[in-house]
């Protein structure tokens, strides 16, 4: 398993790349989604593929990764937007909708705790890392466009506005901030900048 870390430490150790494709989907169509319809969409886009030879385990793993990503995204968007995370009713409310202001993140909700705890994915730490590496590669291909930007660690840190002494926590925090700013589906978004930020994060993570 992943050791004796707290749920918060485990949650922040792995950045789920499904966060950003799901954000794009929800920006385009904010309601009417269920976990299985999101799964189908991601499979059609080539981002999500078979995760286990046993059908029941494959279904569980896909659902786990989607729910994990949704809870991460919920936290990233709040309080400007409210993402309702229910397996059969996933809906994104804009900050202009009155319903958006009637909610708060329940940090002690048992489902949230379960899906943000990577130990519940039931694999070794190395397997989680391998899985997420594959997802990052798929997502970068999904972004398309120009060829990958060649950079080293120092250049990537500079792009993030960080010094060489930046900690893993500093890097992760800055990545999330920049990703939310430059994602193409945000008002401040920019496709090329987001693509470059993804390359930098892939190198630094």
ChimeraX attribute file (.defattr): number of C-alpha atoms within 10 A of each C-alpha:
attribute: neighborCount
match mode: 1-to-1
recipient: residues
	/A:1	14
	/A:2	15
	/A:3	9
	/A:4	9
	/A:5	12
	/A:6	9
	/A:7	15
	/A:8	11
	/A:9	12
	/A:10	16
	/A:11	19
	/A:12	17
	/A:13	16
	/A:14	16
	/A:15	19
	/A:16	21
	/A:17	22
	/A:18	23
	/A:19	20
	/A:20	19
	/A:21	19
	/A:22	19
	/A:23	23
	/A:24	15
	/A:25	16
	/A:26	20
	/A:27	16
	/A:28	11
	/A:29	12
	/A:30	17
	/A:31	16
	/A:32	12
	/A:33	20
	/A:34	16
	/A:35	20
	/A:36	15
	/A:37	12
	/A:38	19
	/A:39	21
	/A:40	14
	/A:41	16
	/A:42	18
	/A:43	13
	/A:44	11
	/A:45	14
	/A:46	14
	/A:47	21
	/A:48	20
	/A:49	16
	/A:50	13
	/A:51	14
	/A:52	13
	/A:53	8
	/A:54	9
	/A:55	11
	/A:56	9
	/A:57	13
	/A:58	15
	/A:59	15
	/A:60	13
	/A:61	18
	/A:62	21
	/A:63	18
	/A:64	20
	/A:65	21
	/A:66	24
	/A:67	23
	/A:68	26
	/A:69	22
	/A:70	27
	/A:71	21
	/A:72	20
	/A:73	21
	/A:74	20
	/A:75	15
	/A:76	18
	/A:77	16
	/A:78	16
	/A:79	16
	/A:80	13
	/A:81	20
	/A:82	25
	/A:83	27
	/A:84	19
	/A:85	20
	/A:86	15
	/A:87	13
	/A:88	12
	/A:89	12
	/A:90	18
	/A:91	18
	/A:92	22
	/A:93	19
	/A:94	17
	/A:95	15
	/A:96	10
	/A:97	11
	/A:98	9
	/A:99	12
	/A:100	19
	/A:101	16
	/A:102	8
	/A:103	13
	/A:104	11
	/A:105	15
	/A:106	9
	/A:107	10
	/A:108	8
	/A:109	9
	/A:110	10
	/A:111	15
	/A:112	18
	/A:113	18
	/A:114	16
	/A:115	22
	/A:116	25
	/A:117	21
	/A:118	25
	/A:119	20
	/A:120	14
	/A:121	19
	/A:122	12
	/A:123	12
	/A:124	13
	/A:125	16
	/A:126	11
	/A:127	12
	/A:128	18
	/A:129	14
	/A:130	11
	/A:131	13
	/A:132	18
	/A:133	15
	/A:134	14
	/A:135	19
	/A:136	21
	/A:137	13
	/A:138	17
	/A:139	20
	/A:140	17
	/A:141	14
	/A:142	13
	/A:143	14
	/A:144	10
	/A:145	11
	/A:146	9
	/A:147	7
	/A:148	13
	/A:149	12
	/A:150	11
	/A:151	14
	/A:152	11
	/A:153	13
	/A:154	14
	/A:155	14
	/A:156	22
	/A:157	21
	/A:158	12
	/A:159	15
	/A:160	18
	/A:161	11
	/A:162	16
	/A:163	14
	/A:164	11
	/A:165	8
	/A:166	12
	/A:167	11
	/A:168	13
	/A:169	11
	/A:170	13
	/A:171	19
	/A:172	18
	/A:173	12
	/A:174	17
	/A:175	20
	/A:176	13
	/A:177	13
	/A:178	16
	/A:179	20
	/A:180	20
	/A:181	17
	/A:182	20
	/A:183	22
	/A:184	18
	/A:185	18
	/A:186	14
	/A:187	9
	/A:188	10
	/A:189	16
	/A:190	14
	/A:191	14
	/A:192	15
	/A:193	16
	/A:194	19
	/A:195	22
	/A:196	19
	/A:197	21
	/A:198	23
	/A:199	18
	/A:200	24
	/A:201	23
	/A:202	14
	/A:203	14
	/A:204	16
	/A:205	12
